[in-house]
Amino acid sequence: MMQARAMASGGGTGTLGRLVTERLRKHTPAHRALEQAHRAFDATSDTAPHPWLSPFDVGRLASETALVLLDLGEYDGALTAAEEAVALRDAGRARSLALARISLVDIQLRRGDLDAAVTVGHDLLGTSPTLGSVRVVQQLDGLRAALEPHRSYGPVREYLVRFGDARRARMLLLADLIPSPGGTRQ
């Protein structure tokens, strides 16, 4: 799976034609690596996981597949995989559910569906408000930055207000883990 992600997300700069050519060149190897990851998962899914490890399960496979397809610009496939990842997570896996919903909001934004992004965003804010995860907070900040250009749209503006309130509450939970902007811990 990591190989597929690396192949899909490699960036480049230059003219549009060169970028398109580069994307097409990466497309096939990334898809092959993704298919290989799915086959490997299918071959090992019957194996009992070690009791100390969090298993790489079908929900995680769906989440990673969504990210690979998102990196490839295949938004419809990414949307399907992200929706599957959210459906496979329950409240007991709050961090995984939050990360899957963050991906789903990002995909909806890239597809240009602000209403769907806001709807999933509200679901996201309801995902275990006491979840204290630095990674989730960092990805939420990225999501907020992606939504800011759409602030003039009423539902996005209202969501960003609610988002700000939820972020402040999460930051209180993480005050000892995340340094303040001045470089010292809060």
Phi, psi and chi 1 to 4 in degrees:
 res  aa     phi    psi   chi1   chi2   chi3   chi4
   1 MET       -  -41.8 -171.8   54.1   71.6      -
   2 MET   -63.2  -34.8  -62.7  -53.0  -69.9      -
   3 GLN   -64.5  -42.4 -176.4  178.6   11.3      -
   4 ALA   -62.7  -42.6      -      -      -      -
   5 ARG   -62.2  -44.1  -71.6  -75.6  -47.9  -84.1
   6 ALA   -63.8  -41.2      -      -      -      -
   7 MET   -69.0  -34.6  -71.2  176.7  175.8      -
   8 ALA   -78.0  -32.8      -      -      -      -
   9 SER   -98.4   -2.5   66.2      -      -      -
  10 GLY   -56.1  129.6      -      -      -      -
  11 GLY  -102.8  170.1      -      -      -      -
  12 GLY  -161.6  163.6      -      -      -      -
  13 THR  -125.7  160.2   58.8      -      -      -
  14 GLY   139.3 -163.7      -      -      -      -
  15 THR   -68.9  161.1   65.8      -      -      -
  16 LEU   -59.6  -43.4  178.3   60.0      -      -
  17 GLY   -59.0  -42.5      -      -      -      -
  18 ARG   -66.9  -38.3 -166.3  168.3   68.1 -146.8
  19 LEU   -65.0  -42.6  -71.4  173.6      -      -
  20 VAL   -63.3  -45.0  168.9      -      -      -
  21 THR   -60.6  -43.9  -58.6      -      -      -
  22 GLU   -63.0  -42.3 -175.8  175.8  -41.5      -
  23 ARG   -62.7  -43.6  174.9  152.6  -73.0 -157.1
  24 LEU   -64.3  -37.7  -70.6  172.7      -      -
  25 ARG   -65.9  -37.8 -171.0  177.0   67.4 -120.3
  26 LYS   -77.8  -26.1  -74.3 -173.9 -124.4  169.8
  27 HIS   -55.6  -51.0 -179.0   79.9      -      -
  28 THR   -66.5  -49.0  -59.1      -      -      -
  29 PRO   -61.6  -36.8  -22.7   31.3      -      -
  30 ALA   -65.7  -42.1      -      -      -      -
  31 HIS   -64.9  -39.6  -86.9   94.6      -      -
  32 ARG   -62.8  -43.9  -90.4 -169.1 -117.9  121.5
  33 ALA   -64.8  -37.6      -      -      -      -
  34 LEU   -64.9  -44.8 -172.8   56.5      -      -
  35 GLU   -62.2  -39.7  -70.9  168.7    9.8      -
  36 GLN   -63.3  -40.6 -178.0  179.9    7.8      -
  37 ALA   -63.2  -41.5      -      -      -      -
  38 HIS   -64.3  -42.1  -81.5  -95.6      -      -
  39 ARG   -64.5  -42.6  -78.5 -168.1  -53.2  -87.4
  40 ALA   -62.9  -39.6      -      -      -      -
  41 PHE   -64.1  -46.3  177.6   80.3      -      -
  42 ASP   -59.5  -37.4  -70.8  -18.2      -      -
  43 ALA   -71.9  -26.1      -      -      -      -
  44 THR  -110.2    0.0   61.1      -      -      -
  45 SER   -66.9  -18.0   62.8      -      -      -
  46 ASP   -85.2  -11.3  -67.1  -23.5      -      -
  47 THR   -71.6  134.2  -52.6      -      -      -
  48 ALA   -70.2  129.4      -      -      -      -
  49 PRO   -72.1  154.9   25.8  -31.6      -      -
  50 HIS   -68.3  138.9 -168.7  -77.0      -      -
  51 PRO   -64.8  -19.1   19.6  -28.5      -      -
  52 TRP   -91.5  -10.4  -68.1   -3.8      -      -
  53 LEU  -105.5  145.8  -60.0  176.8      -      -
  54 SER   -81.9  121.7  177.7      -      -      -
  55 PRO   -70.7  148.6   27.5  -34.1      -      -
  56 PHE   -82.6   98.9 -172.1   91.4      -      -
  57 ASP  -103.2 -177.6   61.0    7.5      -      -
  58 VAL   -63.8  -31.0   69.0      -      -      -
  59 GLY   -66.7  -42.6      -      -      -      -
  60 ARG   -66.6  -38.6  179.1   69.6 -173.4  -91.6
  61 LEU   -61.0  -42.9 -178.4   64.2      -      -
  62 ALA   -63.9  -41.6      -      -      -      -
  63 SER   -61.8  -45.9  -70.6      -      -      -
  64 GLU   -67.3  -37.8  -66.7  -65.5  -34.1      -
  65 THR   -61.0  -43.0  -62.0      -      -      -
  66 ALA   -59.2  -42.2      -      -      -      -
  67 LEU   -66.9  -40.0  -65.7  174.1      -      -
  68 VAL   -62.5  -48.2  169.4      -      -      -
  69 LEU   -66.2  -34.2  -64.4  174.0      -      -
  70 LEU   -63.1  -45.4  179.3   62.4      -      -
  71 ASP   -61.9  -31.2  -72.6  -16.6      -      -
  72 LEU   -80.9   -7.6  -71.0  171.1      -      -
  73 GLY    80.2   15.4      -      -      -      -
  74 GLU   -94.6   77.7  -63.5  179.7   16.4      -
  75 TYR   -67.0  -34.4  -58.5  139.5      -      -
  76 ASP   -66.7  -44.6  -69.4  -20.1      -      -
  77 GLY   -65.9  -39.3      -      -      -      -
  78 ALA   -62.9  -40.9      -      -      -      -
  79 LEU   -61.5  -45.8  177.4   63.4      -      -
  80 THR   -60.2  -46.1  -60.3      -      -      -
  81 ALA   -66.4  -40.5      -      -      -      -
  82 ALA   -66.6  -40.2      -      -      -      -
  83 GLU   -62.9  -38.4  -72.8  172.9  -21.6      -
  84 GLU   -64.2  -43.2  179.3 -177.8    0.2      -
  85 ALA   -60.2  -43.5      -      -      -      -
  86 VAL   -64.3  -43.0  168.4      -      -      -
  87 ALA   -64.0  -29.8      -      -      -      -
  88 LEU   -84.8   -9.0  -69.9  168.0      -      -
  89 ARG   -97.8  142.8  -66.6  -67.0  176.9 -136.4
  90 ASP  -116.4  176.9   59.7   25.4      -      -
  91 ALA   -61.4  -23.9      -      -      -      -
  92 GLY   -68.7  -17.3      -      -      -      -
  93 ARG  -113.2   58.0  -57.6  -79.5  -53.5  -92.1
  94 ALA   -56.6  -43.8      -      -      -      -
  95 ARG   -65.4  -46.1 -176.3  173.4  179.3  -92.6
  96 SER   -63.1  -39.8  -65.3      -      -      -
  97 LEU   -64.5  -43.9  178.8   57.9      -      -
  98 ALA   -61.9  -45.2      -      -      -      -
  99 LEU   -64.6  -38.3  -67.3  170.1      -      -
 100 ALA   -65.4  -40.4      -      -      -      -
 101 ARG   -69.5  -35.0  -77.1 -175.0  171.1  149.4
 102 ILE   -60.6  -44.6  -71.5  168.8      -      -
 103 SER   -61.4  -41.0  -65.8      -      -      -
 104 LEU   -64.4  -41.7 -172.0   52.4      -      -
 105 VAL   -62.6  -45.4  172.3      -      -      -
 106 ASP   -58.8  -44.2 -174.4   25.6      -      -
 107 ILE   -62.5  -45.3  -67.2  163.6      -      -
 108 GLN   -61.8  -38.2  -65.7  -69.8   17.5      -
 109 LEU   -62.8  -45.8  -78.8  173.7      -      -
 110 ARG   -66.7  -26.9  -68.1 -175.2 -165.3 -153.1
 111 ARG   -79.8   -9.9  -66.9  177.5   75.9 -123.9
 112 GLY    82.7   16.0      -      -      -      -
 113 ASP  -100.1   83.8 -168.3  -17.4      -      -
 114 LEU   -63.5  -38.2  -67.2  176.9      -      -
 115 ASP   -63.2  -44.2  -69.7  -36.2      -      -
 116 ALA   -65.8  -39.1      -      -      -      -
 117 ALA   -62.0  -43.6      -      -      -      -
 118 VAL   -66.6  -41.0  168.2      -      -      -
 119 THR   -59.7  -49.6  -63.0      -      -      -
 120 VAL   -66.0  -35.4  176.4      -      -      -
 121 GLY   -59.8  -40.6      -      -      -      -
 122 HIS   -65.4  -40.3  -76.7  -66.2      -      -
 123 ASP   -59.8  -41.0  -67.0  -18.5      -      -
 124 LEU   -60.5  -44.9  171.2   61.5      -      -
 125 LEU   -65.8  -23.4  -65.8 -178.7      -      -
 126 GLY   -83.7   -7.4      -      -      -      -
 127 THR   -74.8  105.9  -56.2      -      -      -
 128 SER    34.4   81.1 -172.0      -      -      -
 129 PRO   -60.2  -15.7    6.3   -8.8      -      -
 130 THR   -94.0    6.3   58.5      -      -      -
 131 LEU   -65.0  118.8  174.3   64.6      -      -
 132 GLY  -107.4   82.9      -      -      -      -
 133 SER  -123.8  122.0  166.4      -      -      -
 134 VAL   -60.8  -42.8  172.4      -      -      -
 135 ARG   -61.7  -43.1 -177.5  173.8  174.0 -147.7
 136 VAL   -63.0  -45.0  168.3      -      -      -
 137 VAL   -61.9  -42.2  168.2      -      -      -
 138 GLN   -63.2  -42.2  -70.6  170.5  -21.1      -
 139 GLN   -70.6  -32.9  -71.5 -165.5   13.9      -
 140 LEU   -63.9  -39.1  -75.0  171.1      -      -
 141 ASP   -62.5  -39.7  -73.8  -14.8      -      -
 142 GLY   -64.3  -38.1      -      -      -      -
 143 LEU   -65.2  -42.8 -161.7   57.2      -      -
 144 ARG   -60.2  -43.3 -179.4 -176.0   59.5 -156.3
 145 ALA   -61.7  -36.9      -      -      -      -
 146 ALA   -70.7  -29.0      -      -      -      -
 147 LEU   -83.1  -26.5  -76.3  163.6      -      -
 148 GLU   -51.6  -42.6  -78.7  -66.0  -25.4      -
 149 PRO   -62.6  -13.8  -22.5   31.8      -      -
 150 HIS  -104.3   14.6  -53.4  -74.5      -      -
 151 ARG   -57.9  -26.9 -177.2  177.9  -90.5  -72.4
 152 SER   -69.1  -17.8   62.3      -      -      -
 153 TYR   -81.8  121.4 -177.2   56.2      -      -
 154 GLY   -47.4  -52.8      -      -      -      -
 155 PRO   -61.1  -33.8  -26.7   35.9      -      -
 156 VAL   -69.5  -44.3  171.0      -      -      -
 157 ARG   -58.3  -46.2 -173.6  174.4   43.6 -104.2
 158 GLU   -63.6  -40.6  -67.8  166.5   12.9      -
 159 TYR   -63.1  -42.3  173.8   74.9      -      -
 160 LEU   -63.8  -32.2  -72.2  171.6      -      -
 161 VAL   -65.3  -48.6  168.4      -      -      -
 162 ARG   -62.5  -40.0 -176.5  172.9  174.1 -136.3
 163 PHE   -58.9  -45.4  179.7   92.6      -      -
 164 GLY   -59.5  -42.0      -      -      -      -
 165 ASP   -63.4  -44.8  -66.0  -19.5      -      -
 166 ALA   -66.1  -37.8      -      -      -      -
 167 ARG   -64.8  -43.4 -173.6 -174.7 -172.3  -74.5
 168 ARG   -59.6  -41.2  -78.2 -173.6  -72.1  -76.2
 169 ALA   -63.9  -43.0      -      -      -      -
 170 ARG   -65.5  -37.5  -74.9 -170.7 -162.4  -87.0
 171 MET   -66.4  -31.9  -69.5  -53.1  -69.1      -
 172 LEU   -62.7  -38.3  -73.1  172.8      -      -
 173 LEU   -66.8  -30.1  -66.0  170.5      -      -
 174 LEU  -104.4   13.0  -63.2  169.9      -      -
 175 ALA   -55.0  -32.7      -      -      -      -
 176 ASP   -84.1  -10.8  -69.2  -25.3      -      -
 177 LEU  -105.3  -30.5  -60.7  175.1      -      -
 178 ILE  -107.3  123.0  -62.6  177.5      -      -
 179 PRO   -66.2  149.0    8.0   -8.4      -      -
 180 SER   -71.8  165.5   68.0      -      -      -
 181 PRO   -57.0  -24.8  -24.2   31.5      -      -
 182 GLY   -77.1   -4.0      -      -      -      -
 183 GLY    99.5  -10.3      -      -      -      -
 184 THR  -107.7  159.7   59.6      -      -      -
 185 ARG   -71.7  146.4  -61.3 -158.8 -174.2  -93.4
 186 GLN   -74.9      -  -64.7  178.7   -8.0      -
